[in-house]
Each structure stands twice: as structure tokens, then as C-alpha cells.
């Protein structure tokens, strides 16, 4: 608990501030490229549940256009996701603005990924424990398949992490994250440009 409440938070502040300073040229260049290729706004902001389900504004670089059909509805993700956007996702560069979420205390470097607000009532009692810690930039599920594994597998990894959180586990996840990002492994699921929506776990699964 002391690690989680004090040491982990201190490391998050130091590392996120350092990353923002060192990567500021990259952040500026990416912001300009997103503005030129995808338009405004540069940042994609979305409400996500964090620690204990508290809602915060997640920040990412945009990877999709705002193209709509004749009824004014957004086109499917696979249509709006551009080649440039795919490149950002495959390199995880779209995630860089989340360093600001970490610095603010909305997130940690390591923890269950923050998902959609609409999923909150769909979790079973066990899955809901993924909100017992701050959400992370990367997590145990991300280094064990990311979007290539099922929702149930993801949540098993998330809950395992909340119950075994430690400096050594965090260090291992960070190391594996770097490896996975370099391999561009598990970016998309088999059937979608992004992960399919979670619709709840059937009883008995």
C-alpha cells in the first residue's frame, strides 16, 4: 500500500514530467502533423473512468477523421482511421499526451487501461475491481495480448494486477511494453480496426 500510495505516485510525477520535457519536440511535431493531416482539434479528448470509477478527461492525439454519412452519423472506425492514424497507433505515439494525465494524477504509468464510461454497469463484481487502482498508460493486459485477446482475458489480467501490485511487477510491465511497442504487437483485434465493444460477460464465462 505504501508503494502504491507514495512511491508509485512520486515516480509517476518525476517520470511524466521528465518525459514531457524530453519529448516536447516530438509532441510539437506530432501536433503539427495531426493538424495538417487530420485537422482540428489535434487532441482527442474522451471521458473515461479512473480510480474508483471517477471520471476524467483522457487525452490522445487524433487518429481518425470526422467523416459522416448522409444521416450525419460517424462512419465506421475502419473507414475513418487513416493510414497516418494507423501509423500513430502502431507506434503508440497517439498515447503520448497521456503523460499529462499521469502528471495530473488521473493515471499512472502502469495500471489497467482506462476504458469507456458506458462499460461501468457491464462489469461483474470481479471485473469491477480493475478500478481499485489508478488506470495506466500500459498494463498487464497490454503486454499479454492487448487488443488481440478477449475482454474476459483482459479483465483477468487487470484484476490480477490490482491484487499483486509491486515495484518489480511495474518494472517488468514497462520493460515488456517497450518490447511490444517495438514489435508493434497486438495493436488491433482480428475483426476490427480497434477493439470490439464490450457488451458484458455472460453468466458462467
Secondary structure, DSSP 8 states (H G I E B T S, - for coil): -HIIIIIHHHHHHHHHHHHHHHTHHHHHHHHHHHHHHH-S-SEEEEEEE-GGG-EEEEEEE--B---B-TTS-B--HHHHB-HHHHHHHHTTGGGTTHHHHHHHTSEEEESS---BGGGGGG--TTGGGGGGS-EEEE-TTGGGTGGGS-HHHHHHHHHHHHHH--HHHHHHHHHHHHHHHHHT-S-S-TTSSS--------TT-
